[in-house]
Amino acid sequence: MNGMVLPPPPSSLPVVVLGASGGIGRGVVRAALDRGRP
């Protein structure tokens, strides 16, 4: 690496955003399920 940080290509941004929101949603669902267990 030459020390330069390049931003991700615009075409990959939606994938990253969807992946992040999907992971957050999964975490919320998992937490809700764990909380709902007796």
C-alpha positions in Angstrom: 0.0 0.0 0.0 1.2 3.5 -0.8 -0.6 5.2 2.1 -3.4 6.5 -0.1 -7.0 5.6 0.8 -9.3 5.4 -2.1 -13.0 5.7 -1.7 -15.1 2.7 -2.9 -16.4 2.9 -6.4 -19.9 4.5 -6.6 -21.4 1.3 -8.0 -20.4 -0.6 -4.8 -21.8 2.0 -2.4 -25.4 0.7 -2.5 -24.1 -2.8 -1.8 -22.1 -1.6 1.2 -25.1 0.4 2.5 -27.5 -2.5 2.0 -25.1 -4.9 3.7 -24.6 -2.6 6.7 -28.4 -2.0 7.1 -29.0 -5.7 6.6 -26.5 -6.5 9.3 -28.0 -4.0 11.7 -31.5 -5.3 11.0 -30.4 -8.8 11.6 -28.8 -7.8 14.9 -32.1 -6.0 16.0 -34.1 -9.1 15.1 -31.8 -11.4 16.9 -31.8 -9.2 20.0 -35.6 -9.1 19.9 -35.8 -12.8 19.6 -33.3 -13.3 22.4 -35.2 -10.9 24.6 -38.5 -12.6 23.8 -37.3 -16.0 25.0 -38.4 -17.2 28.4 
